[in-house]
Amino acid sequence: MPQGESVPPLAVDDELVSKARKTLDDMVAQTPISLNGMERQIFFGDLIEKLPLHNKAALRSYLEHFLLRMFALNASDIDMGGYGGNEQVWYRIYGTKKPDPTVDRLSFNDTNILIMCLLSGRQRQFLFENKNLDFSYMITRDGAMHRFRADAYMDLDQVALNMRAINSTIRPYNTLNLHPNVTKIVSLANTKEGMILVTGITGSGKSATLDSMVDLNNQTVDGHIVVIASPIEYVHVSNRCIVRHREVGRDVMSFRDGAIQALRQDPDIIVIGEMRDPDTIFTALEITDSGHKVFSTLHTASAVESIDRIIGEVPPTEQERVRHRFADVCRCVMSQKLIPSIDGRRVLAREVMIVSPSVRAAIKNGNTGEIYQMIQESSDIGMVTMEQDLKRLVVQKKITVEAAMSYSNNKKRMQQLLGGGSLFT
């Protein structure tokens, strides 16, 4: 919530809390004091398997109150459990993560049990073996469906949890305010092939932008879209396109497998949630080279960094081939950041690189250092540097000069844009 607003108290049904509290206390009382570490977690898992359904439901409903509170607070994330959680429930609200002072403390035992109660037996086993589990979770209340992207992991032998609320609505594509040339690249109606990358750090809104692009095509073009993600976030309803959703670990074993299998499913657009390893990068380039349209993401802060990351991820013997292939298939790279705004919320800043003939030549020749200048001088065709977009937000009085400097990639250029009387030119 915006700065200066107080946190409303948590409203929880007393009867539900009492039932959940008794179940938690009974389970802890059954646990031998001598059990520590993973053995203790496995014992909790065994107890959960034996719990009557009404007790499991009480525990889940109790935890779901904390999840649903996210919507009252306008929080993007919730964190709990683990040693670092300090027995508190934490929320990220407009970019700032703080513990909720209105929530009673939950012991390590409480959060270990509550978190594992969200999981199936198979998911708990995966968590115990791999020390980490990505999964999705859904709550249906009063006719509304709320979905979450979740990560359970170990923190000094305790189970910790992060859950991110998935938007129940798609941001309309036209509100992204992208140049018509970018829209032509994104739309299947204008281009049937090519790779479009959306990059940024975790929590920068990459998935929301991808969903807007998918929705644009779903509403305007007849085709087939295959979405491969870990986990699936927004679920698109097929309109003019058939939209398939394949969750890694549930519907398909990996991003690479999903991309290869998609080729046999007659797709027009393949969405690869993240290019996180060399195998996925190779596969994405190959399927784009075969004449398909591919949307994907990277954890990079700028367009040039995205190019260098893709090339740097593959073995040196393959880098020249990947450099040329990427230059041939990539059409556009959008790098975005969510910037703290003056009103206490956050606003999107974006760098856009269109792969023009000159940009393509620079990539092939290994002259990526020249690309920033090309982006800076090509606003007429839809390109913009992060610094130029940050200046726009300063001029529009949406962010402060200090925020622009802090979030810029090129501090020297940002200072030049903001100084010497150029701020309002």
VENLIN-V323369 format. One record per pair of residues at least 24 apart in sequence whose ideal C-beta (glycine too) atoms are under 6 Angstrom apart, sorted by the first residue. I is the first residue (numbers start at 1). J is the second residue. Records with the same first field share a line. If there is no record, write none. Layout:
I->J / J
This chain:
1->74 / 93
2->344
3->344
7->102
9->102
10->69 / 102 / 103
12->65
16->61
19->58
20->58 / 59 / 62
23->55 / 58 / 59
24->110 / 113
27->113
28->109
37->157
44->112 / 113 / 116
45->116 / 124
48->116 / 117
49->121
59->114 / 117
60->117
63->114
64->139
70->165
77->164
78->163
79->162
80->111 / 161
81->111 / 115 / 159 / 160 / 161
82->155 / 158 / 160
83->155 / 156 / 158
84->155
94->345 / 346
95->340 / 346
108->158
112->159
115->152 / 159 / 161
127->152
134->230
136->231
149->231 / 233
166->233 / 234
170->211 / 215
171->208 / 212
173->212 / 216
176->212
179->382
181->381 / 382
182->382
185->331 / 332
186->213
188->217 / 221 / 223 / 268
189->221
193->291 / 293
194->331
195->288 / 294 / 329 / 330
196->295 / 331 / 332
197->296 / 298 / 306 / 333
198->297 / 334
199->298 / 300 / 306 / 335
200->335 / 336
204->336 / 337 / 338
205->338
206->297
207->233
210->295
213->295
218->243
223->268
224->266 / 267 / 268
225->269
226->262 / 267 / 270
227->271
228->255 / 258 / 272
229->273
230->273
255->280
256->280 / 283
259->283 / 287
263->287
269->293
270->294
271->295
272->296
278->313 / 314
281->310 / 313
285->325
288->329
289->329
301->409
302->335 / 351 / 409
303->333 / 335 / 351 / 353
304->368 / 371 / 372
306->333
307->363 / 368
324->364
327->360 / 363 / 364
330->355
331->355
337->407
339->399 / 403 / 407
340->403
341->398 / 399
347->398
349->389 / 390
350->389
351->385 / 386
352->383 / 384
354->382 / 383
387->413 / 414 / 417
391->417
